[in-house]
Amino acid sequence: MFKGLGAMGDMAKMMKAAKEMQEKYTQMQGDMDSILVVGEAGAGLVKATCTAQGNLKSLDIDPSIFVPSEKEVVEDLIVAAVKDAQQKAADRAAEEMGKLTESLGLPAGMKMPF
């Protein structure tokens, strides 16, 4: 299609690659909202579920920890479970981004969006 145009042909290839990258990035961002990760605290007594974007979706608290004198412990476990889930979400998002950049032939560790 752009044969014989030299640098303009290369520019067209670059623009096409950039558009493809943008489309894949947009799709990946949408997919991140459907990927769920679970963080735990207190040996699984408190579980927090987040999307790969880090949005908290649900909490699961074992009823055995509902002792009035242990209120502060329960609160700490909830915070720890949410932080664990959010860290797992960030790790999963980075993993998905790595897959995207690799599929596009970009260098490992390249940060997107630019």
C-alpha positions in Angstrom: 0.0 0.0 0.0 2.8 2.5 0.9 5.5 0.8 -1.2 8.1 3.3 -2.4 7.1 6.0 0.0 10.2 5.4 2.2 9.9 7.1 5.6 6.2 7.8 5.1 5.5 4.1 4.8 7.4 3.6 8.0 5.4 6.3 9.7 2.2 4.7 8.5 3.3 1.4 10.1 4.1 3.2 13.3 0.7 4.9 13.4 -1.1 1.6 12.7 0.9 0.0 15.6 0.1 2.9 17.9 -3.6 2.6 17.1 -3.5 -1.1 17.7 -1.7 -0.5 21.0 -4.3 2.0 22.1 -7.2 -0.4 21.2 -5.6 -3.2 23.2 -4.9 -0.9 26.1 -8.5 0.3 26.2 -9.8 -3.3 26.0 -7.4 -4.3 28.8 -8.6 -1.5 31.0 -12.2 -2.8 30.6 -11.1 -6.4 31.3 -9.4 -5.2 34.6 -12.8 -4.5 36.1 -13.9 -8.1 35.6 -10.8 -9.7 37.1 -11.2 -10.3 40.8 -8.5 -10.9 43.4 -9.0 -11.9 47.0 -6.9 -10.6 49.9 -7.0 -12.3 53.3 -6.1 -11.5 56.9 -6.2 -13.5 60.1 -5.6 -16.8 58.5 -8.6 -16.3 56.2 -11.0 -15.0 58.9 -11.4 -11.8 56.9 -11.4 -11.8 53.1 -11.7 -8.8 50.8 -12.4 -9.1 47.1 -11.2 -6.4 44.7 -11.1 -5.9 41.0 -7.7 -5.7 39.3 -8.3 -2.0 39.3 -8.3 -2.0 43.1 -12.0 -1.4 43.6 -13.3 -3.1 46.7 -16.3 -5.4 45.7 -17.0 -7.4 48.9 -15.9 -8.4 52.4 -16.4 -11.8 54.0 -16.0 -11.9 57.7 -16.1 -15.1 59.7 -18.7 -14.7 62.4 -16.4 -16.3 65.0 -14.5 -13.0 65.3 -17.4 -10.9 66.4 -16.5 -10.6 70.1 -17.2 -7.0 71.5 -13.8 -7.0 73.3 -12.0 -7.8 70.0 -13.5 -4.8 68.0 -10.1 -3.3 67.3 -8.6 -6.6 66.2 -11.5 -7.1 63.7 -11.0 -3.6 62.4 -7.3 -4.2 61.9 -8.0 -7.5 60.1 -10.4 -5.8 57.8 -7.9 -3.1 56.9 -5.2 -5.7 56.4 -7.4 -7.8 54.1 -8.3 -4.8 52.0 -4.7 -3.8 51.7 -3.7 -7.3 50.7 -6.5 -7.4 48.0 -5.4 -4.0 46.7 -1.8 -5.1 46.5 -2.8 -8.3 44.6 -4.9 -6.1 42.3 -1.9 -3.9 41.5 0.3 -6.9 40.9 -2.3 -8.4 38.6 -2.7 -5.2 36.7 1.0 -5.0 36.2 1.0 -8.6 35.0 -1.7 -7.9 32.5 0.1 -4.7 31.3 3.2 -6.8 30.8 1.3 -9.3 28.7 0.0 -6.4 26.6 3.4 -4.8 26.0 4.9 -8.2 25.2 2.2 -9.0 22.7 2.9 -5.7 21.0 6.7 -6.4 20.8 7.5 -3.5 23.2 10.4 -3.7 25.6 9.8 -5.4 29.0 9.0 -2.9 31.8 7.8 -0.2 29.4 5.2 2.0 31.2 1.9 2.7 29.6 0.1 4.9 28.9 2.9 7.1 27.7 
